[in-house]
């Protein structure tokens, strides 16, 4: 804990007048003839608010006298309860706008004392915690708005599908044959072409580590695409065929989607991606038809281009959940059946499927068996973490020195064991915040210590994501001789 003098600072802290008004309202609620629960709640809120007021007074007094031990103690006892009581009081008395008024007071002090970049100061902790509750409420409100808009959109889509169905049924009843296909505009809502941006890989050289997997994928997939004449010779002389597809599986944040994009760019052929959130219908067989329409569009693109194309299916478990043998989930069964047919047709249609899932064991067994190659992308090993750190640090002028210092970089490699590739980029960002606040110097290995300690919850228990068939049975030992 750093001690910042407040001897010459203006009077800040909780709004005393506002909090006295709150406590007065709560005392009044304690005396009203309501249920015992309501009176008790008012009492607990008042006592907790008064506790926070006393604790903040003690914290400020300790800070004024540069008593670091007491500052640390009072910080632990004050910061979290304060954010909780602010939220509860705001719910109880919305007309007071309590949360915003308290936050503005603390933020003003934070600015006056130049503490905006000191994330370890107790005042920054209070501002951060209160801000997060506001951000959460705003996110919930935005999500509800999105849900309402999606419901309205879905309602319109259902009405359109029903009208199309009724029109088709009427034509059939009148002996009129109608072949109906979705317009290209409709299908483009279900599938999109991958277009690289500034955050996309440029190929396998953009991927840190994973040398064995990159080598395997290149040999079995990329090389035949780049050398079609040799691939045809291999097919004739050795029976080698283009793979129908590959599946990448493992924990979230370990680079599966990024790897698929790198495959497409390394191969130099187009890639199209199913929009999982859009493929769904409330009508009978609706989802299966949507999948088939999207696939037909990709097939036509491959035919028009005269080259193979990739079809990317991210989050495969959401489309290919294991089928119910009882037949109760017939819609899911039909959807999986459609995907099986697509995988059977893919090679002949010049399409290679690239799939990814965080839940390998939830993907239907038949779907898994149709995929030629499956690769586990787990948490990065030491070599991979070193590559990820080097790639990212070299992209910042203030990170190049650490990337070039093998001894210091090795310390960070050890510190980040158990974190995913995505988590490592987050830790680099947090380490850079420390370097900025400390005179805008170069990022150092020690800057990672505090972020790593504070983000242990980000670590992943990797075994839960492995294929169950590849895990050892509980209690079984291969060294047991009977």
C-alpha positions as CSV (number, residue, x, y, z in Angstrom):
1,X,0.0,0.0,0.0
2,X,1.4,3.4,-1.0
3,X,0.7,6.3,1.4
4,X,-0.3,9.5,-0.3
5,X,-0.3,12.6,1.9
6,X,-3.7,14.2,2.4
7,X,-2.4,16.9,4.8
8,X,-2.9,19.7,2.2
9,X,-5.9,18.1,0.4
10,X,-9.4,19.6,0.5
11,X,-12.0,17.7,2.6
12,X,-13.2,14.7,0.6
13,X,-14.8,11.4,1.3
14,X,-18.3,10.3,1.7
15,X,-21.0,12.9,1.4
16,X,-21.7,13.5,5.1
17,X,-25.0,15.4,4.5
18,X,-26.2,12.8,2.1
19,X,-25.3,9.9,4.4
20,X,-27.0,11.6,7.4
21,X,-30.1,11.9,5.3
22,X,-29.9,8.2,4.5
23,X,-29.4,7.2,8.1
24,X,-32.3,9.4,9.1
25,X,-34.6,7.7,6.6
26,X,-33.5,4.3,7.8
27,X,-34.1,5.2,11.4
28,X,-37.6,6.3,10.5
29,X,-38.2,3.0,8.6
30,X,-37.0,1.1,11.7
31,X,-39.9,2.6,13.7
32,X,-42.7,2.1,11.2
33,X,-45.3,-0.5,11.8
34,X,-44.3,-2.8,9.1
35,X,-43.2,-6.4,9.1
36,X,-40.3,-7.3,11.5
37,X,-38.2,-8.3,8.4
38,X,-38.6,-4.8,6.9
39,X,-37.6,-3.1,10.2
40,X,-34.6,-5.4,10.6
41,X,-33.5,-4.7,7.1
42,X,-33.6,-1.0,7.7
43,X,-31.6,-1.5,10.9
44,X,-29.0,-3.6,9.3
45,X,-28.5,-1.1,6.4
46,X,-28.2,1.8,8.8
47,X,-25.7,0.0,11.0
48,X,-23.6,-1.1,8.0
49,X,-23.6,2.4,6.6
50,X,-22.5,3.9,10.0
51,X,-19.8,1.2,10.1
52,X,-18.5,2.3,6.7
53,X,-18.5,5.9,7.8
54,X,-16.5,5.1,10.9
55,X,-14.1,2.8,9.1
56,X,-13.5,5.4,6.4
57,X,-12.8,8.1,9.1
58,X,-10.3,5.7,10.7
59,X,-8.7,4.8,7.3
60,X,-8.2,8.5,6.5
61,X,-6.7,9.2,9.9
62,X,-4.2,6.4,9.5
63,X,-3.3,7.6,6.1
64,X,-2.8,11.1,7.4
65,X,-0.4,9.8,10.0
66,X,1.4,7.6,7.4
67,X,0.5,4.4,9.4
68,X,0.9,1.9,6.6
69,X,-0.1,-1.2,8.6
70,X,-3.4,0.4,9.8
71,X,-4.1,1.7,6.3
72,X,-3.8,-1.9,4.9
73,X,-6.0,-3.2,7.7
74,X,-8.7,-0.6,7.3
75,X,-8.6,-0.9,3.5
76,X,-9.5,-4.6,3.8
77,X,-12.3,-3.9,6.2
78,X,-13.7,-1.0,4.3
79,X,-13.5,-1.2,0.5
80,X,-15.8,-4.2,-0.2
81,X,-18.4,-3.4,2.5
82,X,-18.6,0.2,1.1
83,X,-19.4,-1.0,-2.5
84,X,-22.1,-3.3,-1.1
85,X,-23.8,-0.8,1.0
86,X,-23.7,1.8,-1.8
87,X,-25.5,-0.6,-4.0
88,X,-28.1,-1.5,-1.4
89,X,-28.9,2.1,-0.4
90,X,-29.2,3.0,-4.0
91,X,-31.8,0.3,-4.5
92,X,-33.6,1.4,-1.3
93,X,-33.8,5.1,-2.1
94,X,-33.5,5.5,-5.9
95,X,-34.7,9.1,-5.8
96,X,-31.6,10.1,-3.8
97,X,-29.3,9.0,-6.7
98,X,-27.0,7.9,-3.9
99,X,-24.6,5.7,-5.9
100,X,-23.8,8.4,-8.5
101,X,-23.4,11.1,-6.0
102,X,-21.0,9.1,-3.8
103,X,-19.1,8.0,-6.9
104,X,-18.7,11.5,-8.1
105,X,-17.3,12.6,-4.8
106,X,-14.7,9.8,-4.7
107,X,-13.7,10.4,-8.3
108,X,-13.3,14.1,-7.7
109,X,-10.9,13.4,-4.8
110,X,-9.1,10.7,-6.9
111,X,-8.5,13.3,-9.6
112,X,-7.4,16.1,-7.2
113,X,-4.9,13.7,-5.5
114,X,-3.6,12.4,-8.8
115,X,-4.5,8.8,-8.0
116,X,-6.3,7.9,-11.3
117,X,-3.4,5.5,-12.3
118,X,-2.7,4.1,-8.9
119,X,-4.9,1.0,-9.0
120,X,-3.6,-0.2,-5.6
121,X,-4.7,2.8,-3.6
122,X,-7.8,2.1,-1.5
123,X,-9.6,5.1,-3.0
124,X,-9.1,3.7,-6.5
125,X,-10.5,0.4,-5.2
126,X,-13.7,2.1,-4.0
127,X,-14.1,4.0,-7.3
128,X,-13.5,0.8,-9.3
129,X,-16.0,-1.3,-7.2
130,X,-18.8,1.2,-7.4
131,X,-18.2,1.8,-11.1
132,X,-18.5,-1.9,-11.8
133,X,-22.0,-2.1,-10.2
134,X,-23.0,0.8,-12.5
135,X,-21.5,-0.9,-15.5
136,X,-23.3,-4.2,-14.6
137,X,-26.7,-2.5,-14.3
138,X,-26.1,-0.8,-17.7
139,X,-25.0,-4.1,-19.2
140,X,-28.1,-5.8,-17.9
141,X,-30.3,-3.0,-19.3
142,X,-28.5,-3.2,-22.7
143,X,-28.9,-7.0,-22.7
144,X,-32.6,-6.7,-22.0
145,X,-32.9,-4.2,-24.9
146,X,-31.1,-6.7,-27.2
147,X,-33.3,-9.5,-26.0
148,X,-36.4,-7.4,-26.8
149,X,-35.1,-6.5,-30.2
150,X,-34.2,-10.2,-30.9
151,X,-37.7,-11.3,-29.8
152,X,-39.3,-8.8,-32.2
153,X,-37.0,-9.8,-35.0
154,X,-37.6,-13.5,-34.3
155,X,-41.4,-12.9,-34.3
156,X,-41.1,-11.3,-37.7
157,X,-39.0,-14.2,-39.0
158,X,-41.5,-16.7,-37.7
159,X,-44.4,-14.8,-39.3
160,X,-42.5,-14.8,-42.6
161,X,-41.8,-18.5,-42.4
162,X,-45.4,-19.3,-41.6
163,X,-46.6,-17.2,-44.5
164,X,-44.1,-19.0,-46.8
165,X,-45.3,-22.4,-45.5
166,X,-49.0,-21.4,-45.9
167,X,-48.3,-20.2,-49.5
168,X,-46.5,-23.4,-50.3
169,X,-49.2,-25.6,-48.8
170,X,-51.9,-23.6,-50.8
171,X,-49.9,-24.0,-54.0
172,X,-49.5,-27.7,-53.4
173,X,-53.2,-28.1,-52.7
174,X,-54.0,-26.4,-56.0
175,X,-51.5,-28.6,-57.9
176,X,-48.9,-25.9,-58.4
177,X,-45.3,-27.0,-58.1
178,X,-43.1,-24.4,-56.5
179,X,-39.3,-24.7,-55.9
180,X,-38.5,-22.1,-53.3
181,X,-35.0,-21.1,-52.4
182,X,-33.7,-18.4,-50.0
183,X,-32.3,-15.3,-51.5
184,X,-28.6,-14.7,-51.3
185,X,-29.3,-11.8,-48.9
186,X,-31.2,-14.2,-46.5
187,X,-28.4,-16.8,-46.6
188,X,-25.7,-14.2,-45.9
189,X,-27.4,-13.7,-42.5
190,X,-26.5,-17.3,-41.8
191,X,-22.9,-17.4,-43.1
192,X,-20.1,-14.9,-43.5
193,X,-16.8,-14.8,-45.3
194,X,-13.7,-14.4,-43.2
195,X,-12.0,-11.2,-44.0
196,X,-8.7,-10.6,-42.0
197,X,-8.3,-7.4,-40.0
198,X,-5.5,-5.8,-37.9
199,X,-6.1,-8.4,-35.1
200,X,-6.1,-11.4,-37.4
201,X,-3.0,-13.7,-37.8
202,X,-1.0,-13.6,-41.0
203,X,-0.3,-17.3,-41.0
204,X,1.4,-19.9,-38.8
205,X,4.2,-17.5,-38.0
206,X,1.7,-15.5,-36.0
207,X,1.1,-18.4,-33.6
208,X,3.5,-18.8,-30.7
209,X,4.6,-22.4,-30.1
210,X,2.3,-25.3,-30.9
211,X,5.1,-26.5,-33.3
212,X,3.9,-30.1,-33.4
213,X,0.3,-29.2,-34.2
214,X,1.3,-26.7,-36.8
215,X,3.6,-29.2,-38.5
216,X,0.9,-31.9,-38.5
217,X,-1.8,-29.5,-39.9
218,X,0.6,-28.2,-42.5
219,X,1.5,-31.7,-43.7
220,X,-2.0,-33.1,-43.7
221,X,-4.0,-30.1,-44.8
222,X,-2.1,-27.0,-46.0
223,X,0.5,-28.7,-48.2
224,X,-2.0,-30.6,-50.3
225,X,-4.0,-27.4,-50.8
226,X,-0.9,-25.5,-51.9
227,X,0.4,-28.4,-54.1
228,X,-2.7,-29.9,-55.8
229,X,-0.7,-31.9,-58.4
230,X,1.3,-33.6,-55.7
231,X,-1.9,-34.2,-53.7
232,X,-3.5,-35.8,-56.8
233,X,-0.5,-38.0,-57.2
234,X,-0.6,-39.0,-53.5
235,X,-4.3,-39.9,-54.0
236,X,-3.6,-42.1,-57.0
237,X,-0.5,-43.9,-55.7
238,X,-1.3,-44.0,-52.0
239,X,-5.0,-43.5,-51.7
240,X,-4.5,-40.2,-49.8
241,X,-7.5,-38.0,-49.7
242,X,-8.3,-34.4,-48.7
243,X,-9.5,-34.5,-45.1
244,X,-13.2,-33.8,-44.7
245,X,-12.3,-31.7,-41.8
246,X,-10.3,-31.1,-38.6
247,X,-11.5,-30.4,-35.1
248,X,-9.7,-28.3,-32.5
249,X,-10.8,-28.7,-28.9
250,X,-9.6,-27.6,-25.5
251,X,-10.1,-24.8,-22.9
252,X,-11.4,-21.4,-23.8
253,X,-8.8,-18.8,-24.6
254,X,-6.1,-21.1,-25.9
255,X,-6.3,-20.0,-29.6
256,X,-8.7,-22.3,-31.4
257,X,-10.5,-19.6,-33.4
258,X,-7.2,-17.8,-34.1
259,X,-5.6,-21.1,-35.2
260,X,-8.4,-21.7,-37.7
261,X,-8.0,-18.2,-39.1
262,X,-4.2,-18.9,-39.4
263,X,-4.9,-22.1,-41.3
264,X,-7.1,-20.3,-43.9
265,X,-4.5,-17.6,-44.4
266,X,-1.6,-20.1,-44.5
267,X,-3.5,-22.1,-47.1
268,X,-4.5,-19.0,-49.2
269,X,-8.1,-20.1,-49.8
270,X,-11.4,-18.5,-48.7
271,X,-13.1,-19.4,-45.4
272,X,-16.8,-19.1,-44.6
273,X,-18.2,-19.2,-41.1
274,X,-21.6,-20.4,-39.9
275,X,-23.2,-17.7,-37.7
276,X,-24.2,-20.0,-34.9
277,X,-26.5,-17.4,-33.2
278,X,-28.5,-16.9,-36.4
279,X,-29.0,-20.6,-37.3
280,X,-32.2,-21.5,-35.4
281,X,-35.9,-21.6,-36.0
282,X,-39.0,-22.3,-33.9
283,X,-40.6,-24.1,-36.9
284,X,-40.4,-27.8,-37.4
285,X,-37.2,-28.7,-39.3
286,X,-36.5,-24.9,-39.5
287,X,-32.9,-25.2,-38.1
288,X,-32.0,-28.1,-40.3
289,X,-33.2,-26.1,-43.4
290,X,-31.2,-23.1,-42.3
291,X,-28.0,-25.2,-42.0
292,X,-28.6,-26.7,-45.4
293,X,-29.3,-23.4,-47.0
294,X,-26.0,-22.0,-45.5
295,X,-24.1,-25.0,-46.7
296,X,-25.5,-24.7,-50.2
297,X,-24.3,-21.1,-50.4
298,X,-20.8,-22.1,-49.4
299,X,-20.9,-25.0,-51.9
300,X,-21.8,-22.6,-54.7
301,X,-18.9,-20.3,-53.7
302,X,-16.5,-23.2,-53.9
303,X,-17.9,-24.1,-57.3
304,X,-17.7,-20.6,-58.6
305,X,-14.1,-20.1,-57.4
306,X,-12.9,-23.4,-58.6
307,X,-10.8,-24.0,-55.5
308,X,-11.4,-25.7,-52.1
309,X,-12.9,-23.5,-49.4
310,X,-13.0,-23.8,-45.6
311,X,-16.3,-24.0,-43.7
312,X,-15.7,-22.9,-40.1
313,X,-18.0,-24.2,-37.4
314,X,-17.0,-22.6,-34.1
315,X,-18.7,-23.8,-30.8
316,X,-19.7,-27.1,-32.5
317,X,-21.2,-28.4,-29.3
318,X,-24.1,-25.9,-29.7
319,X,-25.1,-27.4,-33.0
320,X,-24.1,-31.0,-32.6
321,X,-25.2,-32.0,-29.1
322,X,-25.4,-35.7,-28.5
323,X,-28.7,-37.1,-29.8
324,X,-31.4,-38.4,-27.5
325,X,-31.9,-42.1,-28.1
326,X,-35.5,-41.8,-26.9
327,X,-36.4,-39.4,-29.8
328,X,-37.8,-36.8,-27.5
329,X,-35.5,-34.1,-28.9
330,X,-36.3,-34.9,-32.5
331,X,-35.4,-31.4,-33.7
332,X,-31.8,-31.8,-32.3
333,X,-31.6,-35.2,-33.9
334,X,-32.7,-33.8,-37.3
335,X,-30.1,-31.0,-37.0
336,X,-27.3,-33.5,-36.3
337,X,-28.5,-35.7,-39.1
338,X,-28.2,-32.7,-41.5
339,X,-24.7,-32.0,-40.3
340,X,-23.7,-35.6,-40.8
341,X,-24.9,-35.4,-44.4
342,X,-23.0,-32.2,-44.9
343,X,-19.8,-33.8,-43.6
344,X,-20.4,-36.8,-45.9
345,X,-20.8,-34.4,-48.9
346,X,-18.1,-31.9,-48.0
347,X,-15.1,-33.6,-49.7
348,X,-17.0,-34.0,-53.0
349,X,-18.2,-30.4,-52.9
350,X,-14.6,-29.1,-52.4
351,X,-15.3,-28.0,-48.9
352,X,-13.1,-28.7,-45.8
353,X,-14.7,-28.3,-42.4
354,X,-12.8,-26.6,-39.6
355,X,-14.5,-27.2,-36.3
356,X,-13.8,-26.0,-32.8
357,X,-15.3,-26.7,-29.4
358,X,-14.7,-26.1,-25.7
359,X,-16.7,-29.2,-24.8
360,X,-15.4,-32.1,-26.9
361,X,-17.4,-34.7,-25.0
362,X,-20.7,-32.9,-25.7
363,X,-20.3,-33.2,-29.5
364,X,-22.3,-36.1,-31.0
365,X,-20.3,-39.3,-31.4
366,X,-21.1,-39.7,-35.1
367,X,-20.1,-36.1,-35.9
368,X,-16.7,-36.7,-34.1
369,X,-16.2,-39.9,-36.1
370,X,-16.7,-38.0,-39.4
371,X,-13.9,-35.5,-38.6
372,X,-10.7,-36.9,-40.0
373,X,-8.2,-35.2,-37.6
374,X,-8.7,-33.9,-34.1
375,X,-6.2,-31.8,-32.2
376,X,-6.2,-30.8,-28.6
377,X,-5.2,-27.2,-28.0
378,X,-4.5,-27.0,-24.3
379,X,-2.8,-24.5,-22.0
380,X,0.4,-23.2,-23.4
381,X,3.6,-24.9,-22.3
382,X,6.8,-23.0,-21.4
383,X,7.9,-22.7,-25.0
384,X,4.5,-21.5,-26.2
385,X,4.1,-19.0,-23.4
386,X,7.6,-17.6,-24.3
387,X,6.5,-17.3,-27.9
388,X,3.2,-15.6,-27.0
389,X,5.0,-13.2,-24.6
390,X,7.7,-12.4,-27.2
391,X,5.2,-11.8,-30.0
392,X,3.0,-9.5,-27.9
393,X,5.8,-7.6,-26.1
394,X,7.6,-6.9,-29.4
395,X,4.5,-5.2,-30.7
396,X,5.0,-2.4,-28.0
397,X,8.1,-0.1,-28.0
398,X,8.1,-0.3,-24.2
399,X,8.0,-4.1,-24.3
400,X,10.9,-4.9,-26.7
401,X,13.6,-4.7,-24.0
402,X,11.9,-7.4,-21.9
403,X,11.3,-9.5,-25.0
404,X,15.0,-9.4,-25.8
405,X,16.2,-10.2,-22.3
406,X,16.0,-14.0,-22.1
407,X,16.8,-14.2,-18.4
408,X,14.1,-11.7,-17.4
409,X,11.6,-13.1,-19.9
410,X,12.1,-16.6,-18.4
411,X,10.8,-15.2,-15.0
412,X,7.6,-14.1,-16.7
413,X,7.3,-17.5,-18.4
414,X,7.4,-19.2,-15.0
415,X,5.0,-16.7,-13.5
416,X,2.4,-17.2,-16.1
417,X,2.2,-21.0,-15.9
418,X,-1.4,-22.2,-15.9
419,X,-2.7,-19.1,-17.8
420,X,-4.2,-19.4,-21.3
421,X,-2.9,-17.4,-24.3
422,X,-5.7,-14.9,-24.0
423,X,-5.1,-14.5,-20.2
424,X,-1.4,-13.8,-20.9
425,X,-2.4,-10.8,-23.2
426,X,-4.5,-9.5,-20.3
427,X,-1.6,-9.9,-17.9
428,X,0.7,-8.0,-20.3
429,X,-1.9,-5.2,-20.4
430,X,-2.0,-5.0,-16.6
431,X,1.8,-5.1,-16.3
432,X,1.9,-2.1,-18.8
433,X,-0.4,-0.2,-16.5
434,X,2.2,-0.5,-13.7
435,X,4.9,0.7,-16.0
436,X,2.9,3.7,-17.1
437,X,2.1,4.7,-13.5
438,X,5.8,4.4,-12.6
439,X,7.1,7.1,-15.0
440,X,6.2,5.5,-18.3
441,X,9.2,3.3,-18.2
442,X,9.8,-0.1,-20.0
443,X,7.8,-3.0,-18.9
444,X,9.7,-5.2,-16.5
445,X,9.4,-8.8,-15.3
446,X,8.5,-7.7,-11.8
447,X,5.5,-5.8,-13.2
448,X,3.8,-9.2,-13.7
449,X,4.0,-10.3,-10.1
450,X,1.0,-8.3,-8.8
451,X,-1.3,-9.0,-11.8
452,X,-0.6,-12.7,-11.6
453,X,-1.3,-12.8,-7.8
454,X,-4.5,-10.9,-8.2
455,X,-5.8,-13.0,-11.1
456,X,-5.2,-16.6,-9.9
457,X,-9.0,-17.2,-10.5
458,X,-8.3,-16.9,-14.3
459,X,-6.3,-20.2,-14.2
460,X,-8.0,-23.2,-15.9
461,X,-8.3,-26.8,-14.7
462,X,-7.3,-28.3,-18.0
463,X,-8.3,-31.9,-17.4
464,X,-12.0,-31.0,-17.6
465,X,-11.6,-30.1,-21.3
466,X,-9.8,-33.2,-22.5
467,X,-11.5,-36.0,-24.4
468,X,-12.8,-38.4,-21.7
469,X,-11.6,-41.4,-23.7
470,X,-8.0,-40.1,-23.5
471,X,-8.1,-39.6,-19.7
472,X,-6.9,-42.4,-17.4
473,X,-9.6,-44.3,-15.5
474,X,-9.9,-43.4,-11.8
475,X,-7.9,-45.9,-9.7
476,X,-6.3,-47.6,-12.7
477,X,-2.5,-47.9,-12.8
478,X,-0.6,-49.0,-15.9
479,X,2.2,-50.3,-13.6
480,X,-0.1,-52.7,-11.7
481,X,1.1,-56.3,-12.2
482,X,-1.7,-58.1,-10.5
